[in-house]
């Protein structure tokens, strides 16, 4: 069972990034999926979640209106589109599947001028 994130990097304030998380070796299409992040020196926090068919999503207040979670079950992939990025969005972003308590390895997002 594996989750592999990609798409992180360095971006200027106001910029955009799209994170991807590819799942393998479990039934992704029936799994509730989430994105978490851990800012430097802080605890890990829930950013967004999406139901198995993608019909329902939820967001942390800090990212509402700027981030969008989506999924493509045919590609076993969940995405996090991040727009209007702020320095306080700097963190390691993790994909997490609650069904198997599976964490990805994380991808670093740094928002700085």
C-alpha positions as YAML, in Angstrom:
chain: A
units: angstrom
residues:
- id: 1
  name: UNK
  ca: [0.00, 0.00, 0.00]
- id: 2
  name: UNK
  ca: [1.54, 3.25, -1.08]
- id: 3
  name: UNK
  ca: [0.86, 6.96, -1.58]
- id: 4
  name: UNK
  ca: [3.34, 9.10, -3.49]
- id: 5
  name: UNK
  ca: [3.02, 12.89, -3.58]
- id: 6
  name: UNK
  ca: [4.55, 15.25, -6.11]
- id: 7
  name: UNK
  ca: [4.24, 18.83, -7.31]
- id: 8
  name: UNK
  ca: [5.72, 20.79, -4.43]
- id: 9
  name: UNK
  ca: [8.32, 23.50, -4.85]
- id: 10
  name: UNK
  ca: [9.20, 27.15, -4.34]
- id: 11
  name: UNK
  ca: [6.62, 29.72, -5.45]
- id: 12
  name: UNK
  ca: [6.17, 33.44, -4.95]
- id: 13
  name: UNK
  ca: [3.27, 34.82, -2.91]
- id: 14
  name: UNK
  ca: [0.16, 34.91, -5.06]
- id: 15
  name: UNK
  ca: [1.34, 32.02, -7.16]
- id: 16
  name: UNK
  ca: [-0.14, 28.57, -7.74]
- id: 17
  name: UNK
  ca: [0.89, 24.94, -7.43]
- id: 18
  name: UNK
  ca: [-0.88, 21.66, -8.04]
- id: 19
  name: UNK
  ca: [-0.02, 18.71, -5.84]
- id: 20
  name: UNK
  ca: [-0.68, 15.14, -6.93]
- id: 21
  name: UNK
  ca: [-0.90, 11.96, -4.89]
- id: 22
  name: UNK
  ca: [-0.85, 8.62, -6.68]
- id: 23
  name: UNK
  ca: [-2.17, 5.61, -4.79]
- id: 24
  name: UNK
  ca: [-1.31, 1.98, -5.32]
- id: 25
  name: UNK
  ca: [-2.14, -1.42, -3.88]
- id: 26
  name: UNK
  ca: [-5.49, -0.51, -2.34]
- id: 27
  name: UNK
  ca: [-9.01, 0.21, -3.58]
- id: 28
  name: UNK
  ca: [-8.54, 3.91, -4.17]
- id: 29
  name: UNK
  ca: [-11.93, 4.44, -5.82]
- id: 30
  name: UNK
  ca: [-13.76, 3.61, -2.59]
- id: 31
  name: UNK
  ca: [-11.44, 5.54, -0.28]
- id: 32
  name: UNK
  ca: [-12.11, 8.82, 1.46]
- id: 33
  name: UNK
  ca: [-8.97, 10.88, 0.87]
- id: 34
  name: UNK
  ca: [-7.37, 13.84, 2.60]
- id: 35
  name: UNK
  ca: [-4.51, 16.32, 2.38]
- id: 36
  name: UNK
  ca: [-2.67, 17.45, 5.51]
- id: 37
  name: UNK
  ca: [0.17, 19.87, 5.99]
- id: 38
  name: UNK
  ca: [2.80, 20.47, 8.64]
- id: 39
  name: UNK
  ca: [4.28, 23.98, 8.82]
- id: 40
  name: UNK
  ca: [7.78, 24.37, 10.28]
- id: 41
  name: UNK
  ca: [7.70, 23.91, 14.05]
- id: 42
  name: UNK
  ca: [3.97, 23.24, 14.13]
- id: 43
  name: UNK
  ca: [1.67, 20.25, 14.30]
- id: 44
  name: UNK
  ca: [0.21, 18.53, 11.28]
- id: 45
  name: UNK
  ca: [-3.20, 19.91, 10.27]
- id: 46
  name: UNK
  ca: [-6.02, 18.82, 8.00]
- id: 47
  name: UNK
  ca: [-6.25, 20.94, 4.85]
- id: 48
  name: UNK
  ca: [-8.90, 19.28, 2.70]
- id: 49
  name: UNK
  ca: [-10.88, 16.08, 2.24]
- id: 50
  name: UNK
  ca: [-12.90, 14.45, -0.51]
- id: 51
  name: UNK
  ca: [-15.36, 11.56, -0.56]
- id: 52
  name: UNK
  ca: [-14.76, 8.45, -2.64]
- id: 53
  name: UNK
  ca: [-16.78, 9.58, -5.67]
- id: 54
  name: UNK
  ca: [-15.67, 13.19, -5.30]
- id: 55
  name: UNK
  ca: [-19.16, 14.51, -4.65]
- id: 56
  name: UNK
  ca: [-18.34, 16.17, -1.36]
- id: 57
  name: UNK
  ca: [-15.32, 18.19, -0.25]
- id: 58
  name: UNK
  ca: [-14.33, 20.05, 2.88]
- id: 59
  name: UNK
  ca: [-11.62, 22.59, 3.61]
- id: 60
  name: UNK
  ca: [-9.85, 24.21, 6.50]
- id: 61
  name: UNK
  ca: [-10.99, 27.79, 6.97]
- id: 62
  name: UNK
  ca: [-7.48, 29.01, 6.24]
- id: 63
  name: UNK
  ca: [-7.57, 27.67, 2.66]
- id: 64
  name: UNK
  ca: [-11.24, 28.00, 1.69]
- id: 65
  name: UNK
  ca: [-11.67, 29.78, -1.61]
- id: 66
  name: UNK
  ca: [-7.99, 29.30, -2.53]
- id: 67
  name: UNK
  ca: [-7.45, 25.52, -2.56]
- id: 68
  name: UNK
  ca: [-9.40, 22.86, -4.43]
- id: 69
  name: UNK
  ca: [-9.22, 19.12, -3.80]
- id: 70
  name: UNK
  ca: [-10.22, 16.77, -6.60]
- id: 71
  name: UNK
  ca: [-9.64, 13.19, -7.69]
- id: 72
  name: UNK
  ca: [-9.45, 10.99, -10.75]
- id: 73
  name: UNK
  ca: [-10.35, 7.45, -9.75]
- id: 74
  name: UNK
  ca: [-9.33, 6.11, -13.15]
- id: 75
  name: UNK
  ca: [-5.79, 7.30, -12.41]
- id: 76
  name: UNK
  ca: [-5.81, 6.49, -8.68]
- id: 77
  name: UNK
  ca: [-4.87, 10.10, -8.06]
- id: 78
  name: UNK
  ca: [-5.99, 12.86, -5.75]
- id: 79
  name: UNK
  ca: [-5.02, 16.48, -6.41]
- id: 80
  name: UNK
  ca: [-4.70, 19.69, -4.44]
- id: 81
  name: UNK
  ca: [-4.85, 22.83, -6.56]
- id: 82
  name: UNK
  ca: [-3.44, 25.73, -4.53]
- id: 83
  name: UNK
  ca: [-3.99, 29.30, -5.73]
- id: 84
  name: UNK
  ca: [-3.24, 32.69, -4.22]
- id: 85
  name: UNK
  ca: [-0.54, 31.12, -2.10]
- id: 86
  name: UNK
  ca: [0.65, 32.92, 1.01]
- id: 87
  name: UNK
  ca: [3.87, 32.59, 3.02]
- id: 88
  name: UNK
  ca: [1.86, 30.94, 5.79]
- id: 89
  name: UNK
  ca: [1.02, 28.10, 3.39]
- id: 90
  name: UNK
  ca: [4.66, 27.02, 3.61]
- id: 91
  name: UNK
  ca: [4.66, 23.44, 4.88]
- id: 92
  name: UNK
  ca: [5.26, 19.82, 4.04]
- id: 93
  name: UNK
  ca: [2.06, 18.57, 2.43]
- id: 94
  name: UNK
  ca: [0.96, 14.97, 2.95]
- id: 95
  name: UNK
  ca: [-1.62, 12.80, 1.32]
- id: 96
  name: UNK
  ca: [-3.46, 10.55, 3.82]
- id: 97
  name: UNK
  ca: [-5.88, 7.66, 3.38]
- id: 98
  name: UNK
  ca: [-7.77, 7.12, 6.64]
- id: 99
  name: UNK
  ca: [-9.05, 3.70, 5.56]
- id: 100
  name: UNK
  ca: [-5.63, 2.15, 5.92]
- id: 101
  name: UNK
  ca: [-3.98, 4.88, 7.99]
- id: 102
  name: UNK
  ca: [-1.63, 5.38, 5.06]
- id: 103
  name: UNK
  ca: [0.60, 8.43, 4.79]
- id: 104
  name: UNK
  ca: [2.59, 9.58, 1.80]
- id: 105
  name: UNK
  ca: [6.19, 10.73, 2.17]
- id: 106
  name: UNK
  ca: [5.25, 14.40, 1.87]
- id: 107
  name: UNK
  ca: [6.16, 17.16, -0.57]
- id: 108
  name: UNK
  ca: [7.63, 20.52, 0.44]
- id: 109
  name: UNK
  ca: [5.80, 23.70, -0.51]
- id: 110
  name: UNK
  ca: [7.63, 26.97, 0.12]
- id: 111
  name: UNK
  ca: [5.97, 30.32, -0.52]
- id: 112
  name: UNK
  ca: [8.51, 33.10, -0.50]
- id: 113
  name: UNK
  ca: [9.64, 36.09, -2.51]
...
